[in-house]
Amino acid sequence: MHPRLELLHQAPATTAARDAPPLLFVHGAFCGAWCWRENFMPWFARQGYDCWALSLEGHGGSEGRDYLAAIGVDDYVRNLDTTLKQLPAAPVMVGHSMGGFVAQQYLSRHKLPGAALLASVPPGGLASSSLRLLTQAPALFLKLNMYQHGLYDPEFVELKDMLLSPDAPESAVELLISRCQQESQRALMDMTLVNPLANRPLAKMPALVLGAAEDKLVGPEDVVATARRLDVAADILPHLGHMMMLDTRWESAAEWLASWLERQFPEDWNQALSA
């Protein structure tokens, strides 16, 4: 039996509806679909896109909080499979951080019209990020692990420094403080103990890989590794932290994604597809 999953929807503005695939936004660790509802979903709906955002099992308004620790990445992939069957058409998947890693696992078995990975956990998993944090920012590494085990609640300034740019609005930090949650320990282990030989090749498809210059969790080398797997160039946006959809300059990320979407799915793309 499938768990009940929270699926947010924002229809395109009727005057601007596009002939393009819907967008399915997939959140990262410690989050839920709510992180997309603040800025990205209404912005892309105004651009004419049919927007959907999933809360993975155990996150947001989805079932599974009571057994969160036992949920693995394969369960999150099944969540995607279940959700895609509910959408009106195959979407472009927009995955952030852990959501980008889950998207890669899904795309190793299925093909979609396109994928955009934002500050994604790379194909090799969290090992390189963890090692970098341990050596370059040991205090941050310690606090992240303490938070995951319920031993520490980050303060306003610390959370801002960890996930956002220095001039991020207070409202964004307050939202993170009020809505962030613990992550599945099993999922974190799945993303840490990755066997690189088990990584399947991904089908050729339109893909965008975005990183953030001020991201303390996913470094440029991680972004490049993800881009290499998708056979595209990596783009690093300046003045943005890890939670780029909530940061001060979130519109720069949205505009970059929109520009890419317009190139992949011009107004007559459906006619060209069926020709």
C-alpha positions in Angstrom: 0.0 0.0 0.0 1.4 3.4 -1.0 1.7 6.1 1.6 -0.4 9.2 1.2 1.8 11.9 -0.3 1.4 15.6 -0.2 1.3 17.1 -3.7 0.9 20.8 -4.1 -0.4 22.3 -7.3 -0.4 25.7 -8.9 -2.1 26.0 -12.2 -0.6 28.3 -14.9 -2.0 31.8 -15.3 -4.8 31.4 -17.8 -3.5 34.3 -19.9 0.0 32.8 -20.1 -0.5 29.0 -20.2 2.4 27.4 -22.2 2.5 24.5 -24.5 5.2 22.8 -22.3 5.5 19.9 -19.9 4.4 20.4 -16.3 7.1 21.1 -13.7 7.5 18.7 -10.8 9.6 20.2 -8.0 11.3 17.8 -5.6 12.7 19.1 -2.3 16.0 18.3 -0.5 16.8 16.8 2.9 15.2 18.3 6.0 12.5 20.1 3.9 9.2 19.6 2.2 7.1 20.8 -0.8 6.6 24.1 1.2 10.0 25.4 0.1 8.8 25.7 -3.5 5.5 27.3 -2.7 7.0 30.5 -1.4 8.6 31.8 -4.6 9.2 29.3 -7.4 5.7 27.9 -7.9 3.8 31.2 -8.1 6.6 32.7 -10.3 6.6 29.8 -12.8 2.8 29.7 -12.8 2.8 33.3 -13.8 5.2 32.3 -16.7 2.5 29.8 -17.9 3.8 26.6 -16.4 1.7 24.0 -14.6 3.5 23.6 -11.3 3.5 20.6 -8.9 5.6 20.0 -5.8 5.9 16.7 -3.9 6.6 16.2 -0.3 8.6 12.9 -0.1 7.5 10.2 2.3 7.9 11.4 5.9 8.2 15.0 4.9 5.9 18.0 4.9 2.3 16.8 4.8 3.0 13.3 3.6 2.6 10.2 5.7 5.7 8.5 7.2 6.9 10.8 10.0 6.4 8.0 12.5 8.8 5.7 10.6 11.0 8.3 9.0 14.3 6.7 10.1 13.5 3.5 8.1 12.8 5.3 4.8 15.5 5.0 2.1 16.3 6.6 -1.2 14.6 3.7 -3.0 11.4 4.6 -1.2 11.7 8.2 -2.4 12.2 6.9 -5.9 8.9 5.0 -5.5 7.3 8.2 -4.3 8.3 9.8 -7.6 7.0 6.9 -9.6 3.6 7.1 -7.8 3.4 10.8 -8.2 4.2 10.9 -11.9 1.2 8.6 -12.5 -1.0 11.3 -11.1 0.2 14.2 -13.3 -1.5 15.2 -16.5 1.6 14.6 -18.6 5.3 13.6 -18.1 7.0 16.5 -16.4 10.3 18.2 -16.3 11.7 17.2 -12.9 13.3 20.0 -10.8 15.2 18.4 -8.0 17.1 20.3 -5.2 19.9 18.8 -3.1 18.8 15.3 -2.0 15.8 15.7 -4.4 18.4 16.0 -7.2 20.0 12.7 -6.1 16.6 11.0 -5.9 15.8 12.3 -9.4 19.0 10.8 -10.7 18.1 7.4 -9.3 14.7 7.7 -11.0 16.2 8.8 -14.3 18.5 5.8 -14.3 15.4 3.7 -14.9 13.0 6.1 -16.7 13.1 8.9 -19.2 11.4 12.3 -18.8 11.1 15.3 -21.1 13.9 17.0 -19.1 15.5 17.4 -15.7 16.9 20.4 -13.8 19.1 19.7 -10.8 19.7 22.5 -8.4 22.6 22.2 -5.8 22.2 18.5 -6.2 23.9 15.8 -4.2 26.3 14.4 -6.8 26.3 10.9 -8.3 29.0 9.8 -5.8 26.8 10.9 -2.9 27.6 12.8 0.3 31.1 11.4 1.0 33.0 14.2 -0.7 30.8 16.9 0.8 31.1 15.4 4.3 34.9 15.2 4.0 35.1 18.8 2.7 32.9 20.1 5.6 34.9 18.1 8.1 38.2 19.6 7.0 37.1 23.1 6.1 34.2 23.8 8.4 34.3 21.2 11.3 31.9 23.2 13.5 29.3 23.2 10.8 29.8 19.5 10.2 29.4 18.8 13.9 26.2 20.9 14.2 24.6 19.3 11.2 25.1 15.9 12.7 23.9 17.1 16.1 20.7 18.5 14.5 20.1 15.3 12.7 20.2 13.4 16.0 17.9 15.9 17.8 20.7 17.2 20.0 20.9 20.7 18.6 18.6 23.5 17.3 20.5 25.9 15.1 20.2 29.6 15.9 19.0 32.2 13.5 22.5 33.4 12.5 23.9 29.9 12.2 21.0 28.7 10.0 21.4 31.7 7.7 25.1 31.2 7.4 24.6 27.5 6.7 21.9 27.7 4.0 21.6 31.3 2.7 23.6 34.3 1.5 24.6 37.0 4.0 21.8 39.4 3.0 19.0 36.8 2.9 15.6 38.1 4.2 14.7 37.4 7.8 11.5 35.9 6.6 13.4 33.1 4.7 15.4 32.2 7.8 12.2 32.2 10.0 10.5 29.9 7.5 13.4 27.5 7.7 13.5 27.5 11.4 9.7 26.9 11.6 9.5 24.2 8.9 12.8 22.3 8.7 12.7 18.8 10.1 15.0 15.8 10.7 15.9 13.6 7.7 15.8 9.9 7.4 19.0 8.4 8.8 18.7 5.5 6.3 18.4 7.9 3.4 21.4 9.8 4.5 23.4 6.6 4.8 22.1 5.6 1.3 23.6 8.9 0.0 26.9 8.5 1.9 27.7 4.8 1.1 27.3 5.0 -2.6 29.0 2.3 -4.8 30.1 4.3 -7.9 30.1 1.1 -9.9 26.4 0.7 -9.3 25.6 4.1 -10.9 23.6 3.4 -14.0 24.0 5.6 -17.0 21.2 8.1 -17.6 19.2 8.3 -20.8 20.1 11.3 -23.0 17.6 14.1 -22.3 17.5 17.9 -21.9 19.2 18.7 -18.6 20.2 21.7 -16.6 22.6 21.5 -13.6 22.8 24.6 -11.4 25.1 25.3 -8.4 25.3 28.2 -6.0 28.5 30.1 -5.5 27.9 30.6 -1.7 26.7 27.0 -1.1 28.5 25.6 1.9 27.0 22.1 1.5 27.3 21.3 -2.3 30.6 22.5 -3.7 31.5 23.4 -7.3 33.2 20.0 -7.8 30.0 18.3 -6.8 28.0 20.4 -9.3 30.5 19.5 -12.0 30.3 15.8 -11.2 26.5 15.9 -11.5 26.7 17.8 -14.8 29.3 15.3 -16.1 26.8 12.4 -15.5 24.2 14.2 -17.5 26.6 15.2 -20.2 26.0 19.0 -19.8 27.9 22.0 -18.6 27.7 23.0 -15.0 26.3 26.5 -14.3 27.3 28.2 -11.0 25.1 31.2 -10.0 26.7 34.0 -7.9 25.5 35.4 -4.6 23.2 32.4 -3.8 23.4 30.0 -0.9 22.3 26.3 -0.8 18.5 27.1 -0.5 18.5 29.0 -3.7 14.7 29.0 -4.1 14.4 31.0 -0.8 17.4 33.2 -1.0 17.6 37.0 -1.7 18.3 36.5 -5.4 16.1 33.5 -5.9 14.7 35.1 -9.1 18.1 34.8 -10.7 17.9 31.0 -10.3 14.2 31.0 -11.5 15.1 33.2 -14.6 18.0 30.9 -15.4 15.8 27.8 -15.2 13.0 29.6 -17.2 15.5 30.6 -20.0 16.6 27.0 -20.2 13.0 25.7 -20.3 12.2 28.2 -23.1 15.1 26.9 -25.2 14.1 23.3 -24.7 10.4 23.7 -25.1 9.6 26.5 -27.5 6.0 27.3 -28.3 5.8 24.8 -31.1 7.6 22.0 -29.3 4.6 19.7 -29.2 4.0 20.0 -32.9 7.6 19.3 -33.6 7.5 16.3 -31.3 4.5 14.7 -33.2 5.8 15.6 -36.7 
